[in-house]
Amino acid sequence: MIYYFTALVISYSMDPDTVTKSYVWYDRERHCQEAMNDSLADPLYTQLYELYDDLHMTCVVSDQVSFVLKPKLRPEGEPWETKP
């Protein structure tokens, strides 16, 4: 299994011509989703929602690999075979 760096992106407009984005990086998409589902970013989101327009929060998966889970090597032959 391959994991990719994932950003929790919060974007908002301070004025009509400017979009501001903030990023929190995670080494796995699951961690980013957990942060959103467990309401870890809610206090910041709530404050920005009250102050600025066009607020969005999402997880964006990058194309940069963070971790590769390699399968374990197995002995050759069938598991029921015994070697002399």
N, C-alpha and C positions, 0 to 999 in steps of 0.2 A: 504494500500500500504506500502511496506517495501523498505527503501532506504539503500544502502550500501556505506561504505567508498570507494572512488575511487581515484586512484593515476594517476596523469599525469607523465608518465615515459619517461625520455630522456636518451637514452643509446648511448654510442659512444666508440670507441677504440682509446686509446692514443698510444698504441703499439700493435703488433699482439697477444700478450699473455694476454692482460688485457682489460676487458670491464668495463667501468665506468657507473654507473647509478645514476641519480638524480631523486628525487621524490618530487612532490607537491601534498599534500593530500586535497581532497574535500569530503564533507559529502554526495554528490549526484553525480551520473554519469553525469547528465545533466550539472552540473556546470563545470565539467572537459571538456565535449564536447564543451561547450560555450567558454571556454578558448582557445581551439584549433581553433574553427571556427571563433572567433573574432580576431584571430592572436595576442593574448596577449603574447604568448611565442616566437613569431617570431624573435625578436631581439637576444635573447639568442640562438635560433635554428640556425639562420644565422651565428652567430659568431662561434659556435661549428662546423657547416658544413664546414666553411672555414678552420678550424684548424685541425680537426680530421676526421678519416675515419669511415665508417659503422655507420652512425648516424640514429637513429630511435626515433620517438616520438609517443606515444600512450596512451590511457586511459585504465587502468586495474582495473576492479571492484574486490574488495576483498570479502571475505565471512563474514566480520564483519558488523553487522547491525549498522547504524548510526541513524536511525529514523524510527519509526513505526507510520503510520497514521491510527488511529483507527476510525471506523465508529461511528457516533453519535447515542446515544440511541434514539429510537423512542417510542412514547406512544403505549401502547397495544391496540389492536382492530383495526378496519378499520378506515381510516381517516374520513369517512362520518358518523360514529356512534357517537352519543352524549351520555354522561352519565347523568343520572338523578340527 
